[in-house]
Amino acid sequence: MSGEGRPDVKLDLSDCKSLKLGIVATRWNADITDVLLERALVAAREAELEEDPTVVHVAGAVELPVVAQA
């Protein structure tokens, strides 16, 4: 992935501090999902959330929507 065509967007995260964030990541294809999880955690730190995000790992894609909804 080259990043070619990726939008150059700067987000205003000042209103996000009180949000509670939950992240669900699969164990399947960890080479990709581990990087996605790390980038999500970096974004959460940049938003300076009051609480650390809750991270839940699931077996695969089928479990993602079930756990995210819960």
GUNU-926767 format. One record per residue: residue number from 1; residue in one letter; x, y, z of N, C-alpha, C, O in turn. Coordinates in Angstrom, 2 decimals. Example, Ala and Ser with C-alpha at 12.3 -4.5 7.8 and 13.67 -1.06 7.14 Angstrom:
# residues 2
<site><ronu>1</ronu><tilo>A</tilo><n_x>13.19</n_x><n_y>-5.69</n_y><n_z>7.80</n_z><ca_x>12.30</ca_x><ca_y>-4.50</ca_y><ca_z>7.80</ca_z><c_x>13.20</c_x><c_y>-3.30</c_y><c_z>7.80</c_z><o_x>14.24</o_x><o_y>-3.32</o_y><o_z>8.46</o_z></site>
<site><ronu>2</ronu><tilo>S</tilo><n_x>12.85</n_x><n_y>-2.25</n_y><n_z>7.08</n_z><ca_x>13.67</ca_x><ca_y>-1.06</ca_y><ca_z>7.14</ca_z><c_x>12.90</c_x><c_y>0.03</c_y><c_z>7.87</c_z><o_x>13.41</o_x><o_y>1.14</o_y><o_z>8.04</o_z></site>
This chain:
# residues 70
<site><ronu>1</ronu><tilo>M</tilo><n_x>0.84</n_x><n_y>-1.18</n_y><n_z>0.00</n_z><ca_x>0.00</ca_x><ca_y>0.00</ca_y><ca_z>0.00</ca_z><c_x>0.89</c_x><c_y>1.24</c_y><c_z>0.00</c_z><o_x>1.70</o_x><o_y>1.44</o_y><o_z>0.90</o_z></site>
<site><ronu>2</ronu><tilo>S</tilo><n_x>0.72</n_x><n_y>2.04</n_y><n_z>-0.99</n_z><ca_x>1.58</ca_x><ca_y>3.21</ca_y><ca_z>-1.14</ca_z><c_x>1.02</c_x><c_y>4.45</c_y><c_z>-0.46</c_z><o_x>1.77</o_x><o_y>5.39</o_y><o_z>-0.18</o_z></site>
<site><ronu>3</ronu><tilo>G</tilo><n_x>-0.27</n_x><n_y>4.47</n_y><n_z>-0.19</n_z><ca_x>-0.90</ca_x><ca_y>5.68</ca_y><ca_z>0.34</ca_z><c_x>-1.30</c_x><c_y>6.63</c_y><c_z>-0.77</c_z><o_x>-1.85</o_x><o_y>7.70</o_y><o_z>-0.50</o_z></site>
<site><ronu>4</ronu><tilo>E</tilo><n_x>-1.04</n_x><n_y>6.25</n_y><n_z>-2.02</n_z><ca_x>-1.39</ca_x><ca_y>7.06</ca_y><ca_z>-3.18</ca_z><c_x>-2.90</c_x><c_y>7.31</c_y><c_z>-3.19</c_z><o_x>-3.69</o_x><o_y>6.38</o_y><o_z>-3.06</o_z></site>
<site><ronu>5</ronu><tilo>G</tilo><n_x>-3.28</n_x><n_y>8.56</n_y><n_z>-3.34</n_z><ca_x>-4.70</ca_x><ca_y>8.90</ca_y><ca_z>-3.40</ca_z><c_x>-5.34</c_x><c_y>9.11</c_y><c_z>-2.05</c_z><o_x>-6.53</o_x><o_y>9.43</o_y><o_z>-1.97</o_z></site>
<site><ronu>6</ronu><tilo>R</tilo><n_x>-4.58</n_x><n_y>8.93</n_y><n_z>-0.98</n_z><ca_x>-5.12</ca_x><ca_y>9.11</ca_y><ca_z>0.36</ca_z><c_x>-5.46</c_x><c_y>10.58</c_y><c_z>0.56</c_z><o_x>-4.66</o_x><o_y>11.45</o_y><o_z>0.20</o_z></site>
<site><ronu>7</ronu><tilo>P</tilo><n_x>-6.64</n_x><n_y>10.88</n_y><n_z>1.12</n_z><ca_x>-7.00</ca_x><ca_y>12.29</ca_y><ca_z>1.33</ca_z><c_x>-6.09</c_x><c_y>12.94</c_y><c_z>2.37</c_z><o_x>-5.71</o_x><o_y>12.30</o_y><o_z>3.36</o_z></site>
<site><ronu>8</ronu><tilo>D</tilo><n_x>-5.76</n_x><n_y>14.18</n_y><n_z>2.15</n_z><ca_x>-4.96</ca_x><ca_y>14.95</ca_y><ca_z>3.09</ca_z><c_x>-5.92</c_x><c_y>15.77</c_y><c_z>3.94</c_z><o_x>-6.26</o_x><o_y>16.90</o_y><o_z>3.59</o_z></site>
<site><ronu>9</ronu><tilo>V</tilo><n_x>-6.34</n_x><n_y>15.19</n_y><n_z>5.08</n_z><ca_x>-7.35</ca_x><ca_y>15.81</ca_y><ca_z>5.91</ca_z><c_x>-6.77</c_x><c_y>16.02</c_y><c_z>7.31</c_z><o_x>-6.15</o_x><o_y>15.12</o_y><o_z>7.88</o_z></site>
<site><ronu>10</ronu><tilo>K</tilo><n_x>-6.98</n_x><n_y>17.19</n_y><n_z>7.86</n_z><ca_x>-6.59</ca_x><ca_y>17.48</ca_y><ca_z>9.23</ca_z><c_x>-7.86</c_x><c_y>17.60</c_y><c_z>10.05</c_z><o_x>-8.68</o_x><o_y>18.49</o_y><o_z>9.80</o_z></site>
<site><ronu>11</ronu><tilo>L</tilo><n_x>-8.04</n_x><n_y>16.71</n_y><n_z>11.02</n_z><ca_x>-9.26</ca_x><ca_y>16.69</ca_y><ca_z>11.81</ca_z><c_x>-9.12</c_x><c_y>17.57</c_y><c_z>13.05</c_z><o_x>-8.04</o_x><o_y>17.67</o_y><o_z>13.63</o_z></site>
<site><ronu>12</ronu><tilo>D</tilo><n_x>-10.20</n_x><n_y>18.19</n_y><n_z>13.45</n_z><ca_x>-10.25</ca_x><ca_y>18.95</ca_y><ca_z>14.69</ca_z><c_x>-10.74</c_x><c_y>18.00</c_y><c_z>15.79</c_z><o_x>-11.93</o_x><o_y>17.70</o_y><o_z>15.86</o_z></site>
<site><ronu>13</ronu><tilo>L</tilo><n_x>-9.83</n_x><n_y>17.55</n_y><n_z>16.63</n_z><ca_x>-10.17</ca_x><ca_y>16.57</ca_y><ca_z>17.66</ca_z><c_x>-10.45</c_x><c_y>17.21</c_y><c_z>19.02</c_z><o_x>-10.55</o_x><o_y>16.50</o_y><o_z>20.02</o_z></site>
<site><ronu>14</ronu><tilo>S</tilo><n_x>-10.57</n_x><n_y>18.52</n_y><n_z>19.06</n_z><ca_x>-10.75</ca_x><ca_y>19.21</ca_y><ca_z>20.34</ca_z><c_x>-12.06</c_x><c_y>18.87</c_y><c_z>21.03</c_z><o_x>-12.14</o_x><o_y>18.98</o_y><o_z>22.25</o_z></site>
<site><ronu>15</ronu><tilo>D</tilo><n_x>-13.07</n_x><n_y>18.45</n_y><n_z>20.29</n_z><ca_x>-14.37</ca_x><ca_y>18.13</ca_y><ca_z>20.88</ca_z><c_x>-14.51</c_x><c_y>16.67</c_y><c_z>21.27</c_z><o_x>-15.59</o_x><o_y>16.24</o_y><o_z>21.68</o_z></site>
<site><ronu>16</ronu><tilo>C</tilo><n_x>-13.44</n_x><n_y>15.89</n_y><n_z>21.15</n_z><ca_x>-13.51</ca_x><ca_y>14.44</ca_y><ca_z>21.35</ca_z><c_x>-13.09</c_x><c_y>13.98</c_y><c_z>22.74</c_z><o_x>-13.23</o_x><o_y>12.79</o_y><o_z>23.04</o_z></site>
<site><ronu>17</ronu><tilo>K</tilo><n_x>-12.59</n_x><n_y>14.84</n_y><n_z>23.57</n_z><ca_x>-11.97</ca_x><ca_y>14.45</ca_y><ca_z>24.84</ca_z><c_x>-12.88</c_x><c_y>13.62</c_y><c_z>25.74</c_z><o_x>-12.39</o_x><o_y>12.74</o_y><o_z>26.45</o_z></site>
<site><ronu>18</ronu><tilo>S</tilo><n_x>-14.18</n_x><n_y>13.88</n_y><n_z>25.74</n_z><ca_x>-15.08</ca_x><ca_y>13.17</ca_y><ca_z>26.64</ca_z><c_x>-15.69</c_x><c_y>11.90</c_y><c_z>26.04</c_z><o_x>-16.47</o_x><o_y>11.22</o_y><o_z>26.70</o_z></site>
<site><ronu>19</ronu><tilo>L</tilo><n_x>-15.34</n_x><n_y>11.58</n_y><n_z>24.80</n_z><ca_x>-15.87</ca_x><ca_y>10.38</ca_y><ca_z>24.17</ca_z><c_x>-15.28</c_x><c_y>9.12</c_y><c_z>24.79</c_z><o_x>-14.13</o_x><o_y>9.10</o_y><o_z>25.23</o_z></site>
<site><ronu>20</ronu><tilo>K</tilo><n_x>-16.09</n_x><n_y>8.06</n_y><n_z>24.82</n_z><ca_x>-15.60</ca_x><ca_y>6.75</ca_y><ca_z>25.21</ca_z><c_x>-15.43</c_x><c_y>5.96</c_y><c_z>23.92</c_z><o_x>-16.34</o_x><o_y>5.92</o_y><o_z>23.09</o_z></site>
<site><ronu>21</ronu><tilo>L</tilo><n_x>-14.28</n_x><n_y>5.34</n_y><n_z>23.75</n_z><ca_x>-13.97</ca_x><ca_y>4.65</ca_y><ca_z>22.51</ca_z><c_x>-13.77</c_x><c_y>3.17</c_y><c_z>22.77</c_z><o_x>-13.06</o_x><o_y>2.77</o_y><o_z>23.68</o_z></site>
<site><ronu>22</ronu><tilo>G</tilo><n_x>-14.41</n_x><n_y>2.37</n_y><n_z>21.95</n_z><ca_x>-14.21</ca_x><ca_y>0.92</ca_y><ca_z>21.97</ca_z><c_x>-13.66</c_x><c_y>0.49</c_y><c_z>20.63</c_z><o_x>-14.15</o_x><o_y>0.92</o_y><o_z>19.58</o_z></site>
<site><ronu>23</ronu><tilo>I</tilo><n_x>-12.66</n_x><n_y>-0.38</n_y><n_z>20.65</n_z><ca_x>-12.04</ca_x><ca_y>-0.87</ca_y><ca_z>19.42</ca_z><c_x>-12.12</c_x><c_y>-2.39</c_y><c_z>19.44</c_z><o_x>-11.71</o_x><o_y>-3.03</o_y><o_z>20.40</o_z></site>
<site><ronu>24</ronu><tilo>V</tilo><n_x>-12.65</n_x><n_y>-2.96</n_y><n_z>18.37</n_z><ca_x>-12.71</ca_x><ca_y>-4.42</ca_y><ca_z>18.23</ca_z><c_x>-11.78</c_x><c_y>-4.80</c_y><c_z>17.09</c_z><o_x>-11.91</o_x><o_y>-4.28</o_y><o_z>15.98</o_z></site>
<site><ronu>25</ronu><tilo>A</tilo><n_x>-10.85</n_x><n_y>-5.71</n_y><n_z>17.36</n_z><ca_x>-9.88</ca_x><ca_y>-6.13</ca_y><ca_z>16.35</ca_z><c_x>-9.86</c_x><c_y>-7.65</c_y><c_z>16.28</c_z><o_x>-10.00</o_x><o_y>-8.34</o_y><o_z>17.29</o_z></site>
<site><ronu>26</ronu><tilo>T</tilo><n_x>-9.68</n_x><n_y>-8.16</n_y><n_z>15.07</n_z><ca_x>-9.61</ca_x><ca_y>-9.61</ca_y><ca_z>14.92</ca_z><c_x>-8.19</c_x><c_y>-10.12</c_y><c_z>15.12</c_z><o_x>-7.22</o_x><o_y>-9.39</o_y><o_z>14.93</o_z></site>
<site><ronu>27</ronu><tilo>R</tilo><n_x>-8.10</n_x><n_y>-11.38</n_y><n_z>15.52</n_z><ca_x>-6.80</ca_x><ca_y>-12.04</ca_y><ca_z>15.60</ca_z><c_x>-6.41</c_x><c_y>-12.60</c_y><c_z>14.23</c_z><o_x>-5.24</o_x><o_y>-12.88</o_y><o_z>13.97</o_z></site>
<site><ronu>28</ronu><tilo>W</tilo><n_x>-7.40</n_x><n_y>-12.75</n_y><n_z>13.37</n_z><ca_x>-7.17</ca_x><ca_y>-13.27</ca_y><ca_z>12.03</ca_z><c_x>-6.39</c_x><c_y>-12.23</c_y><c_z>11.22</c_z><o_x>-6.72</o_x><o_y>-11.05</o_y><o_z>11.25</o_z></site>
<site><ronu>29</ronu><tilo>N</tilo><n_x>-5.38</n_x><n_y>-12.67</n_y><n_z>10.53</n_z><ca_x>-4.54</ca_x><ca_y>-11.80</ca_y><ca_z>9.70</ca_z><c_x>-3.90</c_x><c_y>-10.68</c_y><c_z>10.53</c_z><o_x>-3.99</o_x><o_y>-9.50</o_y><o_z>10.20</o_z></site>
<site><ronu>30</ronu><tilo>A</tilo><n_x>-3.26</n_x><n_y>-11.10</n_y><n_z>11.62</n_z><ca_x>-2.69</ca_x><ca_y>-10.17</ca_y><ca_z>12.59</ca_z><c_x>-1.66</c_x><c_y>-9.22</c_y><c_z>11.98</c_z><o_x>-1.46</o_x><o_y>-8.12</o_y><o_z>12.50</o_z></site>
<site><ronu>31</ronu><tilo>D</tilo><n_x>-1.00</n_x><n_y>-9.63</n_y><n_z>10.89</n_z><ca_x>-0.03</ca_x><ca_y>-8.73</ca_y><ca_z>10.25</ca_z><c_x>-0.68</c_x><c_y>-7.41</c_y><c_z>9.85</c_z><o_x>-0.04</o_x><o_y>-6.36</o_y><o_z>9.89</o_z></site>
<site><ronu>32</ronu><tilo>I</tilo><n_x>-1.92</n_x><n_y>-7.47</n_y><n_z>9.47</n_z><ca_x>-2.64</ca_x><ca_y>-6.26</ca_y><ca_z>9.05</ca_z><c_x>-3.40</c_x><c_y>-5.64</c_y><c_z>10.22</c_z><o_x>-3.31</o_x><o_y>-4.44</o_y><o_z>10.45</o_z></site>
<site><ronu>33</ronu><tilo>T</tilo><n_x>-4.15</n_x><n_y>-6.47</n_y><n_z>10.96</n_z><ca_x>-5.01</ca_x><ca_y>-5.92</ca_y><ca_z>12.01</ca_z><c_x>-4.22</c_x><c_y>-5.33</c_y><c_z>13.18</c_z><o_x>-4.70</o_x><o_y>-4.39</o_y><o_z>13.82</o_z></site>
<site><ronu>34</ronu><tilo>D</tilo><n_x>-3.03</n_x><n_y>-5.85</n_y><n_z>13.46</n_z><ca_x>-2.21</ca_x><ca_y>-5.27</ca_y><ca_z>14.53</ca_z><c_x>-1.77</c_x><c_y>-3.85</c_y><c_z>14.19</c_z><o_x>-1.73</o_x><o_y>-2.98</o_y><o_z>15.06</o_z></site>
<site><ronu>35</ronu><tilo>V</tilo><n_x>-1.45</n_x><n_y>-3.61</n_y><n_z>12.93</n_z><ca_x>-1.07</ca_x><ca_y>-2.27</ca_y><ca_z>12.50</ca_z><c_x>-2.28</c_x><c_y>-1.33</c_y><c_z>12.55</c_z><o_x>-2.16</o_x><o_y>-0.18</o_y><o_z>12.98</o_z></site>
<site><ronu>36</ronu><tilo>L</tilo><n_x>-3.43</n_x><n_y>-1.81</n_y><n_z>12.12</n_z><ca_x>-4.64</ca_x><ca_y>-1.00</ca_y><ca_z>12.18</ca_z><c_x>-4.98</c_x><c_y>-0.63</c_y><c_z>13.63</c_z><o_x>-5.36</o_x><o_y>0.50</o_y><o_z>13.92</o_z></site>
<site><ronu>37</ronu><tilo>L</tilo><n_x>-4.84</n_x><n_y>-1.60</n_y><n_z>14.53</n_z><ca_x>-5.11</ca_x><ca_y>-1.35</ca_y><ca_z>15.94</ca_z><c_x>-4.13</c_x><c_y>-0.32</c_y><c_z>16.49</c_z><o_x>-4.54</o_x><o_y>0.61</o_y><o_z>17.19</o_z></site>
<site><ronu>38</ronu><tilo>E</tilo><n_x>-2.86</n_x><n_y>-0.47</n_y><n_z>16.19</n_z><ca_x>-1.87</ca_x><ca_y>0.49</ca_y><ca_z>16.69</ca_z><c_x>-2.16</c_x><c_y>1.91</c_y><c_z>16.19</c_z><o_x>-2.04</o_x><o_y>2.86</o_y><o_z>16.95</o_z></site>
<site><ronu>39</ronu><tilo>R</tilo><n_x>-2.53</n_x><n_y>2.05</n_y><n_z>14.93</n_z><ca_x>-2.85</ca_x><ca_y>3.38</ca_y><ca_z>14.38</ca_z><c_x>-4.11</c_x><c_y>3.96</c_y><c_z>15.04</c_z><o_x>-4.19</o_x><o_y>5.16</o_y><o_z>15.27</o_z></site>
<site><ronu>40</ronu><tilo>A</tilo><n_x>-5.09</n_x><n_y>3.10</n_y><n_z>15.35</n_z><ca_x>-6.29</ca_x><ca_y>3.57</ca_y><ca_z>16.04</ca_z><c_x>-5.94</c_x><c_y>4.06</c_y><c_z>17.44</c_z><o_x>-6.48</o_x><o_y>5.07</o_y><o_z>17.90</o_z></site>
<site><ronu>41</ronu><tilo>L</tilo><n_x>-5.03</n_x><n_y>3.36</n_y><n_z>18.12</n_z><ca_x>-4.62</ca_x><ca_y>3.78</ca_y><ca_z>19.45</ca_z><c_x>-3.82</c_x><c_y>5.09</c_y><c_z>19.40</c_z><o_x>-3.93</o_x><o_y>5.92</o_y><o_z>20.30</o_z></site>
<site><ronu>42</ronu><tilo>V</tilo><n_x>-3.02</n_x><n_y>5.26</n_y><n_z>18.36</n_z><ca_x>-2.29</ca_x><ca_y>6.52</ca_y><ca_z>18.17</ca_z><c_x>-3.29</c_x><c_y>7.67</c_y><c_z>17.98</c_z><o_x>-3.12</o_x><o_y>8.74</o_y><o_z>18.57</o_z></site>
<site><ronu>43</ronu><tilo>A</tilo><n_x>-4.30</n_x><n_y>7.45</n_y><n_z>17.17</n_z><ca_x>-5.32</ca_x><ca_y>8.48</ca_y><ca_z>16.94</ca_z><c_x>-6.05</c_x><c_y>8.82</c_y><c_z>18.24</c_z><o_x>-6.37</o_x><o_y>9.98</o_y><o_z>18.49</o_z></site>
<site><ronu>44</ronu><tilo>A</tilo><n_x>-6.32</n_x><n_y>7.82</n_y><n_z>19.05</n_z><ca_x>-6.98</ca_x><ca_y>8.05</ca_y><ca_z>20.34</ca_z><c_x>-6.09</c_x><c_y>8.89</c_y><c_z>21.25</c_z><o_x>-6.57</o_x><o_y>9.79</o_y><o_z>21.94</o_z></site>
<site><ronu>45</ronu><tilo>R</tilo><n_x>-4.79</n_x><n_y>8.59</n_y><n_z>21.27</n_z><ca_x>-3.87</ca_x><ca_y>9.39</ca_y><ca_z>22.09</ca_z><c_x>-3.81</c_x><c_y>10.83</c_y><c_z>21.59</c_z><o_x>-3.76</o_x><o_y>11.77</o_y><o_z>22.39</o_z></site>
<site><ronu>46</ronu><tilo>E</tilo><n_x>-3.80</n_x><n_y>11.01</n_y><n_z>20.28</n_z><ca_x>-3.77</ca_x><ca_y>12.36</ca_y><ca_z>19.71</ca_z><c_x>-5.04</c_x><c_y>13.15</c_y><c_z>20.05</c_z><o_x>-5.00</o_x><o_y>14.38</o_y><o_z>20.15</o_z></site>
<site><ronu>47</ronu><tilo>A</tilo><n_x>-6.14</n_x><n_y>12.44</n_y><n_z>20.21</n_z><ca_x>-7.40</ca_x><ca_y>13.09</ca_y><ca_z>20.58</ca_z><c_x>-7.45</c_x><c_y>13.43</c_y><c_z>22.06</c_z><o_x>-8.37</o_x><o_y>14.11</o_y><o_z>22.51</o_z></site>
<site><ronu>48</ronu><tilo>E</tilo><n_x>-6.46</n_x><n_y>12.95</n_y><n_z>22.82</n_z><ca_x>-6.36</ca_x><ca_y>13.21</ca_y><ca_z>24.25</ca_z><c_x>-7.65</c_x><c_y>12.86</c_y><c_z>24.99</c_z><o_x>-8.18</o_x><o_y>13.67</o_y><o_z>25.75</o_z></site>
<site><ronu>49</ronu><tilo>L</tilo><n_x>-8.16</n_x><n_y>11.65</n_y><n_z>24.74</n_z><ca_x>-9.36</ca_x><ca_y>11.19</ca_y><ca_z>25.41</ca_z><c_x>-9.14</c_x><c_y>11.11</c_y><c_z>26.91</c_z><o_x>-8.02</o_x><o_y>10.84</o_y><o_z>27.36</o_z></site>
<site><ronu>50</ronu><tilo>E</tilo><n_x>-10.20</n_x><n_y>11.34</n_y><n_z>27.68</n_z><ca_x>-10.09</ca_x><ca_y>11.29</ca_y><ca_z>29.13</ca_z><c_x>-9.85</c_x><c_y>9.87</c_y><c_z>29.63</c_z><o_x>-9.19</o_x><o_y>9.67</o_y><o_z>30.65</o_z></site>
<site><ronu>51</ronu><tilo>E</tilo><n_x>-10.37</n_x><n_y>8.86</n_y><n_z>28.90</n_z><ca_x>-10.20</ca_x><ca_y>7.46</ca_y><ca_z>29.27</ca_z><c_x>-9.50</c_x><c_y>6.72</c_y><c_z>28.14</c_z><o_x>-9.67</o_x><o_y>7.06</o_y><o_z>26.97</o_z></site>
<site><ronu>52</ronu><tilo>D</tilo><n_x>-8.71</n_x><n_y>5.71</n_y><n_z>28.49</n_z><ca_x>-8.10</ca_x><ca_y>4.88</ca_y><ca_z>27.47</ca_z><c_x>-9.18</c_x><c_y>4.08</c_y><c_z>26.75</c_z><o_x>-10.17</o_x><o_y>3.70</o_y><o_z>27.37</o_z></site>
<site><ronu>53</ronu><tilo>P</tilo><n_x>-9.00</n_x><n_y>3.82</n_y><n_z>25.46</n_z><ca_x>-9.99</ca_x><ca_y>3.04</ca_y><ca_z>24.72</ca_z><c_x>-10.07</c_x><c_y>1.61</c_y><c_z>25.26</c_z><o_x>-9.07</o_x><o_y>1.06</o_y><o_z>25.73</o_z></site>
<site><ronu>54</ronu><tilo>T</tilo><n_x>-11.24</n_x><n_y>1.02</n_y><n_z>25.18</n_z><ca_x>-11.42</ca_x><ca_y>-0.39</ca_y><ca_z>25.49</ca_z><c_x>-11.10</c_x><c_y>-1.16</c_y><c_z>24.22</c_z><o_x>-11.68</o_x><o_y>-0.90</o_y><o_z>23.17</o_z></site>
<site><ronu>55</ronu><tilo>V</tilo><n_x>-10.17</n_x><n_y>-2.12</n_y><n_z>24.31</n_z><ca_x>-9.77</ca_x><ca_y>-2.92</ca_y><ca_z>23.15</ca_z><c_x>-10.19</c_x><c_y>-4.36</c_y><c_z>23.39</c_z><o_x>-9.86</o_x><o_y>-4.95</o_y><o_z>24.43</o_z></site>
<site><ronu>56</ronu><tilo>V</tilo><n_x>-10.91</n_x><n_y>-4.93</n_y><n_z>22.43</n_z><ca_x>-11.35</ca_x><ca_y>-6.31</ca_y><ca_z>22.51</ca_z><c_x>-10.87</c_x><c_y>-7.03</c_y><c_z>21.26</c_z><o_x>-11.05</o_x><o_y>-6.54</o_y><o_z>20.15</o_z></site>
<site><ronu>57</ronu><tilo>H</tilo><n_x>-10.25</n_x><n_y>-8.20</n_y><n_z>21.45</n_z><ca_x>-9.82</ca_x><ca_y>-9.03</ca_y><ca_z>20.33</ca_z><c_x>-10.81</c_x><c_y>-10.17</c_y><c_z>20.13</c_z><o_x>-11.25</o_x><o_y>-10.79</o_y><o_z>21.10</o_z></site>
<site><ronu>58</ronu><tilo>V</tilo><n_x>-11.15</n_x><n_y>-10.43</n_y><n_z>18.88</n_z><ca_x>-12.05</ca_x><ca_y>-11.53</ca_y><ca_z>18.55</ca_z><c_x>-11.37</c_x><c_y>-12.43</c_y><c_z>17.53</c_z><o_x>-10.35</o_x><o_y>-12.07</o_y><o_z>16.94</o_z></site>
<site><ronu>59</ronu><tilo>A</tilo><n_x>-11.95</n_x><n_y>-13.61</n_y><n_z>17.33</n_z><ca_x>-11.33</ca_x><ca_y>-14.60</ca_y><ca_z>16.45</ca_z><c_x>-11.29</c_x><c_y>-14.18</c_y><c_z>14.99</c_z><o_x>-10.27</o_x><o_y>-14.32</o_y><o_z>14.32</o_z></site>
<site><ronu>60</ronu><tilo>G</tilo><n_x>-12.41</n_x><n_y>-13.67</n_y><n_z>14.48</n_z><ca_x>-12.46</ca_x><ca_y>-13.34</ca_y><ca_z>13.05</ca_z><c_x>-13.53</c_x><c_y>-12.32</c_y><c_z>12.72</c_z><o_x>-14.10</o_x><o_y>-11.69</o_y><o_z>13.61</o_z></site>
<site><ronu>61</ronu><tilo>A</tilo><n_x>-13.79</n_x><n_y>-12.16</n_y><n_z>11.43</n_z><ca_x>-14.70</ca_x><ca_y>-11.12</ca_y><ca_z>10.95</ca_z><c_x>-16.14</c_x><c_y>-11.35</c_y><c_z>11.35</c_z><o_x>-16.89</o_x><o_y>-10.38</o_y><o_z>11.51</o_z></site>
<site><ronu>62</ronu><tilo>V</tilo><n_x>-16.56</n_x><n_y>-12.59</n_y><n_z>11.53</n_z><ca_x>-17.94</ca_x><ca_y>-12.89</ca_y><ca_z>11.89</ca_z><c_x>-18.27</c_x><c_y>-12.31</c_y><c_z>13.27</c_z><o_x>-19.39</o_x><o_y>-11.85</o_y><o_z>13.50</o_z></site>
<site><ronu>63</ronu><tilo>E</tilo><n_x>-17.30</n_x><n_y>-12.34</n_y><n_z>14.17</n_z><ca_x>-17.52</ca_x><ca_y>-11.88</ca_y><ca_z>15.53</ca_z><c_x>-17.48</c_x><c_y>-10.35</c_y><c_z>15.67</c_z><o_x>-18.01</o_x><o_y>-9.81</o_y><o_z>16.65</o_z></site>
<site><ronu>64</ronu><tilo>L</tilo><n_x>-16.87</n_x><n_y>-9.66</n_y><n_z>14.71</n_z><ca_x>-16.71</ca_x><ca_y>-8.20</ca_y><ca_z>14.82</ca_z><c_x>-18.02</c_x><c_y>-7.45</c_y><c_z>15.09</c_z><o_x>-18.08</o_x><o_y>-6.71</o_y><o_z>16.07</o_z></site>
<site><ronu>65</ronu><tilo>P</tilo><n_x>-19.06</n_x><n_y>-7.60</n_y><n_z>14.27</n_z><ca_x>-20.27</ca_x><ca_y>-6.81</ca_y><ca_z>14.51</ca_z><c_x>-20.98</c_x><c_y>-7.20</c_y><c_z>15.79</c_z><o_x>-21.60</o_x><o_y>-6.36</o_y><o_z>16.44</o_z></site>
<site><ronu>66</ronu><tilo>V</tilo><n_x>-20.91</n_x><n_y>-8.47</n_y><n_z>16.17</n_z><ca_x>-21.59</ca_x><ca_y>-8.92</ca_y><ca_z>17.38</ca_z><c_x>-20.96</c_x><c_y>-8.27</c_y><c_z>18.60</c_z><o_x>-21.66</o_x><o_y>-7.75</o_y><o_z>19.47</o_z></site>
<site><ronu>67</ronu><tilo>V</tilo><n_x>-19.64</n_x><n_y>-8.29</n_y><n_z>18.68</n_z><ca_x>-18.93</ca_x><ca_y>-7.70</ca_y><ca_z>19.82</ca_z><c_x>-19.03</c_x><c_y>-6.19</c_y><c_z>19.79</c_z><o_x>-19.19</o_x><o_y>-5.56</o_y><o_z>20.83</o_z></site>
<site><ronu>68</ronu><tilo>A</tilo><n_x>-18.93</n_x><n_y>-5.58</n_y><n_z>18.61</n_z><ca_x>-19.04</ca_x><ca_y>-4.12</ca_y><ca_z>18.51</ca_z><c_x>-20.41</c_x><c_y>-3.64</c_y><c_z>18.99</c_z><o_x>-20.50</o_x><o_y>-2.61</o_y><o_z>19.66</o_z></site>
<site><ronu>69</ronu><tilo>Q</tilo><n_x>-21.44</n_x><n_y>-4.36</n_y><n_z>18.66</n_z><ca_x>-22.78</ca_x><ca_y>-3.97</ca_y><ca_z>19.09</ca_z><c_x>-22.94</c_x><c_y>-4.12</c_y><c_z>20.61</c_z><o_x>-23.61</o_x><o_y>-3.32</o_y><o_z>21.26</o_z></site>
<site><ronu>70</ronu><tilo>A</tilo><n_x>-22.32</n_x><n_y>-5.16</n_y><n_z>21.15</n_z><ca_x>-22.43</ca_x><ca_y>-5.39</ca_y><ca_z>22.61</ca_z><c_x>-21.71</c_x><c_y>-4.30</c_y><c_z>23.36</c_z><o_x>-21.68</o_x><o_y>-4.31</o_y><o_z>24.59</o_z></site>
